[in-house]
Amino acid sequence: MVKRVSGKPPPAREADSPAALPATAVGETTVVVVDDDASVRRSLRRLLRSAGYAVEEFSSAGEFLERGTPSGTACVVLDVRMPRMSGTELFDRMVRSGGSLPVVFLTGHGDVPTSVHAMKEGAVDFLLKPVDGGALLRAIREAIERHAAMHALEVKSAAVHERLAGLSPRERQVMEQVVRGLANKVIAADLGITEKTVKAHRHQVMEKTGARSVAELVRLADSDAASPRAAERPAPRNPRRE
């Protein structure tokens, strides 16, 4: 639903003060404001800086796209109606490109279909101008926490990928059979290699991945399979005798 708020934005309550925000949300994060109204940008800048956030401002979607994605944890406060490229058009472009920056929408017009579309596509909130300061800070806090969680998953995924990247195609085939719980004799028959060779490959897999047990290797394989990188990985070649 579109949240209707009116009147002058009240000061942030104690629960929305920098001291009450998570450590990842203060002093280490950026709120990007994209709005063609200079007075709105000025007002939001004061509010956000008073809450301890770094602020970047853009008067158009084009300016934001030229700047590129900010490093570190961040979110975007995005106006819906702007000339040339609207906020919803920019948001759809961000979604299509696979960007992970969470978006909080601001609009001067209650547009239920637009808000429903935005929320379905993953927007954090859709707030009506003039926006309540406390409501905006709460939405930004949620956005920052969401981005921090996504970043943590990306870091974990990259670490797992790095640990598995050194495996040869044959070692990966053996690993996939091991995590399925198959015995060395069965793996050897399936891949057309000797049991001694399977044992050698298993040893190399454990050495290269740093896994100290089959259970840990299973967790690594599961994490790798769930990673977006898995879709980019070529399918293993057909087994051949060694």
Backbone torsions as a table, in degrees:
resi	resn	phi	psi	omega
1	MET	NA	151.6	172.7
2	VAL	-76.2	127.7	-179.3
3	LYS	-88.5	116.8	-178.2
4	ARG	-92.7	121.5	176.9
5	VAL	-129.9	152.8	-178.3
6	SER	-144.5	167.6	178.0
7	GLY	85.0	-178.8	-178.1
8	LYS	-73.5	134.6	-179.5
9	PRO	-58.4	125.2	180.0
10	PRO	-74.1	159.9	176.5
11	PRO	-64.3	151.8	179.6
12	ALA	-63.3	137.6	178.6
13	ARG	-77.2	169.8	-176.5
14	GLU	-56.8	-37.2	-178.7
15	ALA	-65.5	-19.7	-179.4
16	ASP	-103.4	7.4	-179.4
17	SER	-75.3	160.6	-179.0
18	PRO	-54.8	-36.3	-177.6
19	ALA	-64.4	-26.1	-176.3
20	ALA	-91.5	-10.0	-177.9
21	LEU	-82.9	155.1	179.4
22	PRO	-63.3	154.3	-175.9
23	ALA	-57.7	-34.0	-179.0
24	THR	-72.6	-10.1	-174.2
25	ALA	-101.2	-5.2	-176.9
26	VAL	-129.0	131.4	175.9
27	GLY	77.3	-10.5	-179.0
28	GLU	-126.2	3.8	-172.5
29	THR	-127.7	159.7	-179.2
30	THR	-125.4	134.3	171.1
31	VAL	-105.8	121.3	179.8
32	VAL	-96.6	122.6	179.4
33	VAL	-105.4	122.5	177.7
34	VAL	-120.3	105.8	-176.1
35	ASP	-156.3	135.2	-177.8
36	ASP	-81.1	-5.6	179.9
37	ASP	-94.9	112.3	-176.6
38	ALA	-61.8	-35.4	-178.6
39	SER	-68.6	-35.6	177.3
40	VAL	-67.3	-43.8	179.3
41	ARG	-61.1	-40.2	-179.7
42	ARG	-64.9	-44.0	179.8
43	SER	-64.4	-43.8	179.6
44	LEU	-67.2	-36.3	178.8
45	ARG	-59.9	-44.4	179.5
46	ARG	-62.8	-45.8	-178.6
47	LEU	-62.2	-47.7	-174.7
48	LEU	-70.0	-38.4	178.2
49	ARG	-68.6	-34.1	177.4
50	SER	-66.7	-23.9	178.3
51	ALA	-89.6	1.3	174.7
52	GLY	94.4	10.3	-179.2
53	TYR	-93.6	147.4	166.2
54	ALA	-77.3	144.6	-174.9
55	VAL	-127.3	134.3	170.0
56	GLU	-119.8	138.5	-175.4
57	GLU	-122.6	141.9	176.8
58	PHE	-140.2	139.9	-177.4
59	SER	-91.2	-3.9	-179.8
60	SER	-155.8	162.0	176.8
61	ALA	-63.9	-36.8	179.6
62	GLY	-60.5	-43.0	178.2
63	GLU	-61.3	-42.4	179.9
64	PHE	-62.7	-43.4	-179.1
65	LEU	-65.9	-34.1	177.9
66	GLU	-67.6	-33.7	-178.4
67	ARG	-70.3	-38.4	-177.1
68	GLY	88.6	172.4	-176.0
69	THR	-72.1	129.0	177.5
70	PRO	-66.9	150.0	178.2
71	SER	-79.9	158.8	178.6
72	GLY	79.4	-170.7	-179.1
73	THR	-77.2	134.4	-175.4
74	ALA	-159.4	170.4	170.1
75	CYS	-151.0	169.7	-177.5
76	VAL	-120.7	129.8	170.0
77	VAL	-101.1	114.0	-165.4
78	LEU	-122.4	124.8	175.0
79	ASP	-73.3	143.3	-177.6
80	VAL	-78.1	-50.9	-173.6
81	ARG	-99.8	108.9	176.2
82	MET	-137.6	152.7	179.6
83	PRO	-67.2	158.4	179.1
84	ARG	66.9	-75.7	176.6
85	MET	-118.8	121.8	-178.8
86	SER	-75.1	167.7	177.9
87	GLY	-63.3	-38.2	179.8
88	THR	-68.6	-36.1	176.8
89	GLU	-65.2	-41.1	177.0
90	LEU	-63.8	-43.8	-179.8
91	PHE	-60.9	-46.2	179.1
92	ASP	-60.8	-37.3	178.2
93	ARG	-66.0	-40.8	177.9
94	MET	-63.0	-41.5	-179.7
95	VAL	-64.5	-45.2	-178.4
96	ARG	-63.3	-33.7	-178.2
97	SER	-80.2	-4.0	179.0
98	GLY	80.9	16.5	179.4
99	GLY	-65.1	148.8	-176.2
100	SER	-107.8	3.4	-179.0
101	LEU	-68.9	120.9	176.6
102	PRO	-69.7	149.4	-175.7
103	VAL	-124.1	133.9	170.1
104	VAL	-111.8	120.5	-178.5
105	PHE	-88.4	143.0	169.3
106	LEU	-122.3	140.4	177.5
107	THR	-147.6	149.5	176.4
108	GLY	-91.6	-0.1	-176.4
109	HIS	-134.0	130.2	178.3
110	GLY	-73.3	105.8	-177.1
111	ASP	-123.5	95.0	-174.6
112	VAL	-62.6	-47.1	179.3
113	PRO	-57.9	-40.4	179.5
114	THR	-65.0	-42.3	-179.4
115	SER	-66.3	-39.5	179.0
116	VAL	-63.2	-44.9	178.9
117	HIS	-60.2	-45.4	-177.7
118	ALA	-62.6	-43.7	-178.2
119	MET	-68.3	-36.9	177.8
120	LYS	-64.4	-32.6	-179.0
121	GLU	-85.3	1.2	172.9
122	GLY	108.2	7.7	175.9
123	ALA	-62.4	147.0	-177.8
124	VAL	-74.9	-42.1	-179.0
125	ASP	-159.8	165.5	-178.5
126	PHE	-137.3	102.2	-171.4
127	LEU	-112.8	146.7	-177.3
128	LEU	-96.1	135.0	175.8
129	LYS	-75.8	148.8	-8.2
130	PRO	-70.8	130.6	-169.5
131	VAL	-82.5	143.9	174.7
132	ASP	-71.7	126.4	-175.9
133	GLY	-58.7	-43.7	179.8
134	GLY	-64.3	-42.0	179.8
135	ALA	-63.9	-40.8	179.8
136	LEU	-65.3	-44.0	-180.0
137	LEU	-64.4	-35.5	177.4
138	ARG	-67.0	-40.5	178.0
139	ALA	-65.0	-40.3	179.1
140	ILE	-65.9	-40.7	178.1
141	ARG	-60.0	-43.7	177.9
142	GLU	-62.0	-41.8	179.9
143	ALA	-63.4	-44.0	179.9
144	ILE	-63.2	-43.7	179.0
145	GLU	-63.5	-38.0	179.1
146	ARG	-64.9	-43.8	-178.9
147	HIS	-68.1	-37.9	178.2
148	ALA	-62.6	-40.3	178.9
149	ALA	-66.0	-41.4	178.4
150	MET	-64.6	-39.8	179.6
151	HIS	-64.2	-40.3	179.0
152	ALA	-62.4	-40.1	177.7
153	LEU	-65.4	-39.8	178.8
154	GLU	-64.2	-40.9	178.7
155	VAL	-63.6	-44.5	179.1
156	LYS	-62.9	-42.4	179.9
157	SER	-62.3	-42.0	179.7
158	ALA	-64.6	-38.7	-179.7
159	ALA	-65.8	-42.8	178.7
160	VAL	-64.9	-43.9	-179.9
161	HIS	-59.6	-40.5	-179.5
162	GLU	-64.9	-38.6	-179.3
163	ARG	-68.6	-29.3	-178.0
164	LEU	-96.3	-12.8	-173.8
165	ALA	-65.1	-26.6	-177.0
166	GLY	-80.4	-3.1	-179.2
167	LEU	-74.2	139.5	173.9
168	SER	-75.3	163.7	178.2
169	PRO	-54.8	-40.5	179.9
170	ARG	-68.1	-40.7	178.7
171	GLU	-63.2	-37.3	177.8
172	ARG	-67.0	-38.8	177.3
173	GLN	-61.6	-43.2	178.8
174	VAL	-64.5	-43.3	179.4
175	MET	-58.4	-44.2	-179.1
176	GLU	-61.5	-35.3	178.1
177	GLN	-73.7	-38.0	179.9
178	VAL	-62.9	-45.3	-177.1
179	VAL	-69.9	-16.1	174.0
180	ARG	-80.9	-6.2	177.1
181	GLY	88.4	14.7	-177.8
182	LEU	-80.0	145.8	178.8
183	ALA	-75.3	158.4	-179.3
184	ASN	-56.0	-41.1	-178.2
185	LYS	-62.6	-39.9	-179.8
186	VAL	-69.5	-41.9	178.9
187	ILE	-62.0	-42.6	-179.7
188	ALA	-60.6	-44.5	-179.6
189	ALA	-66.5	-39.1	-177.7
190	ASP	-68.1	-38.3	-176.8
191	LEU	-94.6	-7.3	178.4
192	GLY	73.0	34.7	178.2
193	ILE	-128.3	171.6	-179.1
194	THR	-79.4	158.3	178.4
195	GLU	-64.3	-33.6	177.5
196	LYS	-62.8	-39.7	178.8
197	THR	-67.0	-38.5	177.1
198	VAL	-59.5	-44.8	179.7
199	LYS	-61.5	-39.4	178.9
200	ALA	-64.8	-42.9	178.8
201	HIS	-65.9	-39.9	177.6
202	ARG	-59.5	-43.1	179.4
203	HIS	-61.8	-43.1	179.5
204	GLN	-64.8	-38.9	178.7
205	VAL	-61.3	-46.5	-179.2
206	MET	-65.3	-39.4	179.6
207	GLU	-65.2	-48.6	-174.5
208	LYS	-69.8	-35.3	-177.8
209	THR	-87.1	-17.7	-177.7
210	GLY	77.4	9.0	179.5
211	ALA	-70.2	133.8	-178.3
212	ARG	-96.3	-6.0	179.1
213	SER	-157.7	164.6	176.9
214	VAL	-63.5	-35.7	179.2
215	ALA	-60.7	-42.0	178.6
216	GLU	-68.2	-35.9	177.3
217	LEU	-64.4	-38.3	177.0
218	VAL	-61.8	-43.0	179.4
219	ARG	-63.3	-40.4	178.2
220	LEU	-63.1	-45.2	-179.2
221	ALA	-64.4	-40.4	178.8
222	ASP	-64.1	-42.9	179.1
223	SER	-63.8	-39.3	-179.8
224	ASP	-67.9	-39.7	179.9
225	ALA	-66.2	-31.4	-179.2
226	ALA	-82.8	-9.5	-177.2
227	SER	-75.8	146.5	174.3
228	PRO	-58.9	-23.8	179.7
229	ARG	-65.1	-24.2	-176.6
230	ALA	-61.0	-34.5	-179.8
231	ALA	-67.4	-24.0	-177.9
232	GLU	-88.2	-11.5	-174.0
233	ARG	-80.4	132.7	178.2
234	PRO	-65.5	149.6	179.2
235	ALA	-67.0	145.2	179.4
236	PRO	-63.3	146.8	179.4
237	ARG	-72.6	161.3	178.5
238	ASN	-63.2	141.8	178.4
239	PRO	-59.4	146.6	174.2
240	ARG	-138.8	153.9	-177.9
241	ARG	-69.4	139.5	177.4
242	GLU	-108.8	NA	NA
